[in-house]
Amino acid sequence: MNNPDDCNLAIALLLTTGLRIGELCALTINDVDLEKHFILINKMERHPTHEIVSCKDYSDRIVFLNDDATAIMRMVIDGKTGELFNNPRTGERYHVNAISDRLARIQSKKLRFTNKAIRSPHDCRRTYASLQYIHGVDIMTIQAQLDHKNVQQTWDYIKDIVEANDRLNRLECGNLQGLAVNAFN
């Protein structure tokens, strides 16, 4: 992205942190500690009213930032003093709908997905969880990052990707190392 706007950076953060979209939309600069590489989650945007509410259903939690998420967050914070994700035309905070719409546009126009293939911002959480697991992060750590109440909920997020990846790895292990191709030359 050349000079990405806040909406694009918000989508990148969804993919690199596993945040819920309502949590992301409610973030302020005071919630971020780049020195310690974490975000404090204690509020969220209620949909469809766009009201910012405290997270009563669960306690405050810390979401740790990997190097990619930290770099993205630095771009987001640059020059800001309050809210983090603002529409440059209006100066107002981006809401859940705006980020969801941008994600759909990126998928349909840039990636040329059909409408049936368009995924939601919540699927960014599933992608985040799957990528973390495939890269060796244990499921309990992923569960804590996502604020899931039990490990089964986390496993439900990643099982399809993990099972497909495992199947591919097993098939590659059963590969005849080109013997079948060379036998016919």
Secondary structure, DSSP 8 states (H G I E B T S, - for coil): --S--HHHHHHHHHHHH---HHHHHT-BGGGEETTTTEEEE-EEE-TTT--EEE--SS--EEEE--HHHHHHHHHHHTT-SSBS-B-TTT-SB--HHHHHHHHHHIIIIIS---GGG---THHHHHHHHHHHHHTT--HHHHHHHHT-SSHHHHHHHHHHHHHHHHHHHHHHHT--TTHHHHHT-
